[in-house]
């Protein structure tokens, strides 16, 4: 058998769809023909790496995203929601800082600097030994 006659059998041979007689002829020919082996390997590589899987359409992807969002309970995001949430959080932090400063700066607040040792109590009367 010639190489040209065997080339038409390479694809069915790869998938195991050739008759036993054709398989025996191919297996007898391949060890002695590097060109046919190279072609068979290239064919196998092309078949195994081909991207034949169907891809979902844009409509199907949009429906899937909508279904997942409704299952999770998330609605469509609006462009203004994220900055508004950030502004609210920042204003809450500023309000908390101002409240703490106001509460700690009033009367009865602890001193801010290092404290001096307490002064000894002074008495106007001197204690005398016998009195």
Secondary structure, 3 states (H helix, E strand, C coil): CCHHHHHCCHHHHHCCCCCHHHHHHHHHHHCCCHHHHHHHHHHHHHHHHCCCCCCCCHHHHHHHHHHHHHHHCCCCCCHHHHHHHHHHHHHHHHHHHHHHHHHHHCCCCCCCCCCCCCCCCCCCCCCCCCC
